[in-house]
Amino acid sequence: ICDLLICALFLQAEVEETLKRIQSQKGVQGIIVVNSEGIPIKSTMDNSTTIQYAGLMHSFIMKARSTVRDIDPQNDLTFLRIRSKKNEIMVAPDKDYFLIVIQNPTE
């Protein structure tokens, strides 16, 4: 059990370090980690913004993933980038989590 606890703490520290590294990149406005049900579990943004992005991006990603699989059942969505006039939203979906990064592409 101790080995599992140490491993879990190590992984958590590694995740924290990765999020800090991403957040420090030029133009990054926020990072949100969302579970497979669309519930935010980690965020660098305020609560209302986090909930808004988590909910909307979860449904968008699920639709995009479904579309990719409809086109080719052997395929899967691995990354999604949406660029608008004001910002860019990048999503790296995994089986259990989605990593959402919002950035200002002009910075």
QUIVENTA-V337561 format. One record per backbone hydrogen bond with DSSP energy under -0.5 kcal/mol. NH is the residue of the N-H (numbers start at 1). CO is the residue of the C=O. Records with the same first field share a line. If there is no record, write none. Layout:
NH = CO  CO
This chain:
5 = 1
6 = 2
7 = 3
8 = 4
9 = 5
10 = 6
11 = 7
12 = 8
13 = 9
14 = 10
15 = 11
16 = 12
17 = 13
18 = 14
19 = 15
20 = 16
21 = 17
22 = 18
23 = 19
24 = 20
25 = 22
28 = 25
29 = 102
30 = 102
32 = 100
33 = 42
34 = 32  98
35 = 39
36 = 96
38 = 35
40 = 38
41 = 33
42 = 33
44 = 31
50 = 46
51 = 47
52 = 48
53 = 49
54 = 50
55 = 51
56 = 52
57 = 53
58 = 54
59 = 55
60 = 56
61 = 57
62 = 58
63 = 59
64 = 60
65 = 61
66 = 62
67 = 63
68 = 64
69 = 65
70 = 66
71 = 67
72 = 68
75 = 72
80 = 91
82 = 89
84 = 87
88 = 103
89 = 82
90 = 88  101
91 = 80
92 = 99
93 = 91
94 = 97
98 = 34
99 = 92
100 = 32  98
101 = 90
102 = 30
103 = 88
104 = 27
105 = 103
107 = 104
